[in-house]
Amino acid sequence: MGSVIAVMALVASLSALWPLPRVQAAGPAAMAPPHVTKQATAGPYHVVFSLGPLEKMYTPAQVKRLHPKEGEVMLSGMMAPRSSTKGMLTAHHLEVHIFTTRGGHVVTTAHVTITLTDLHTKTTTIVPIMTMQGLTSGRADFHYGNIVMLMTEHYRVDVTINKIPVHFTVAWQEPGKGM
């Protein structure tokens, strides 16, 4: 119990320095979609990586026309196609938030690359970069990423920000599947 409180205090203190992306509220663990959030510092950047369920995506024109209350607005780039091979792949929303380590300012002009490597099959996927932000959060939620189709639960995520690398290892369990 004490270690759980210590982890919660650490996350709270980090959140005071750098705002975290939206995290899904706790619910029945067996039914909740997987959501992973990790943080790292690389050179002058603090990086928050998040992988979670799909979010509703809108163009700026759709936002003006439809006035949606939730989801994200796509600012640049194109949404990756969602295809599935006999239902074996699951679509997820991948996002990378970048902040300056000095001052915690949102970085909106970086050259970012994201590569996923499936640690089971050793397959590598280059993620097409799209910039987006939450409809209600505005610039504070500016991030880089896209929709990714995943099959296994273990990935290495390589992010490069203005030629500075940062790496994350991701593991989770899809609802109804074993690891």
N, C-alpha and C positions, 0 to 999 in steps of 0.2 A: 504494500500500500504506500509506504514511504517513497519508493522509487517512482511510482506513478505520479505522486504529488511533485516530486523533484522534476520530472519530465514536463509536467504541466507548467511549472514555474519557469523552466527554461524556455519553452515555447512562448509563454507570455512575455518574457523579457526580450526575446528575439522579435516578437511581433511589435513591440514598442519601437524597436530600431528600424525594422523593415516591415511594411504591411504585407501580409500573406494574401494569396488569392482566396477566393471564396472556397470554403470547405463544406462539404455536404454535412447536414445535421445527422447526428447519430440516430440510428433506428435499428430494427432487427438486423443483426449482422449477417444472417444467412440470406436476406433479401436485398440488402443494400448493394448498389453497384460499387465496384472497387474504386477507391480514390487514394492516390499516393501523392504526398507532397514532400519534397526534399530541398534542402538549402545547401549552398556552398559559396565560398568566396574565391574568386579567380582574378588576380591582378587588382585593378581598380573597381571591380564589379562584385556585387552581392547578387547571387542568382537563386531564384526560387523556381524549381521545376515542379510541375503538377500534371498528373495523368488521371483523368476521371471520365465520367459518363459524358455522352454527347450533350451539347448545348444547342439551343436554337440559334441559328446564325442568320443575320440580316445584312443587306447592303445598306449604305446610307440612304439611298432612295426608298428602300422598303421601310426603313425606320420612319422617314417623313410621311409616307403614305399610310402605313399600318398602325403606327403608334404602339408598338409592342411594349409590354411591361417587364419582360424578362428576356434574357438571352444576351447575345453579343453582336456588336456591329463590326463587320469586316472593313478594315481601313485600307489595306493594300494586299496584293497577292490574290491567289485563287484558292478556293476550297478544294482539297484533295478529293478525288472520286472515292465513293464508298462502294466497293465491290466485295463479294463474298464467294468463297468456293464451298458450295453446299453447306452454308451455315457454319463453317469451321472458324471463320474469322469474326472478331467482334470489334466494332467501331468504338474508338475512344477519343476524347478531346485532350490533346497534348498542348500544354502552354509553358512558356519560359518567361518569367518576369525578370527584368534586369534593373538593378538600382546601383547608383554610385555608392562606394563604401564610405566616402566622405559626404555626409549630408543626406544620404538615402534618397537622392533624386531619381525619378523614373527615367530610364534611358530609352529614348524613342528613335534614335538615328543610328543604331549599331548595325553592322553587317553581321548577320547571324546565320549559322548553319547548324542543322540538327540531323544526326544520324542515329538510327536505332539498329542494334544488333541483337537478334534473337539468340540467346545463349544456348538454346537447345539445338537449333538447326544451323546456327552460324550464318544465317541469312542477314544481309545488311540492307537497310532501306534508308534512302535520303528523303527527309521530310521536306516537302515544298513549303517555303516560309510564307506565312500570311501574318499580317499584324492585325490585331483586334483589341477590343476593350469591352467590358461589360456595359450594358445599356444604362444602368443606374449608377455605376461606379465612376464612369468617365476616365480621364487620363491616369488616375491613380491605379487603374486596372489594365493599363496598356501592356500588351504582351505579344510575344512571337510564338508561332506554333501552327497547328493544323489538326485535321482529323487523321488518325492513324488506325489501320486495321491490324489487330494483334491476334495471334493464335495461341501462344504459350504465355506463361506467367512470369518469365524471367528474361529481362532485357538489360543491355548496357545502352545508355543514352549518352552520346558524345555531342556536346554543344561547343561551338566556337563563336566567340564574341570578339569581333575586330581582331582576329587571329589568336586570341587567348583561349586555350582549351579548358573545359571543365567537364567532368564525367560523373554520371550517376548510375548506380545499379538499382534496378527496379524489380521487385517481386511482389506479387499479390495473388489472391485466389478469386477467380470468377465465381459468382454465385452458382451453386449446383455442380461445380467441378472440383476435383481433387488436385493438389499440386504435384 
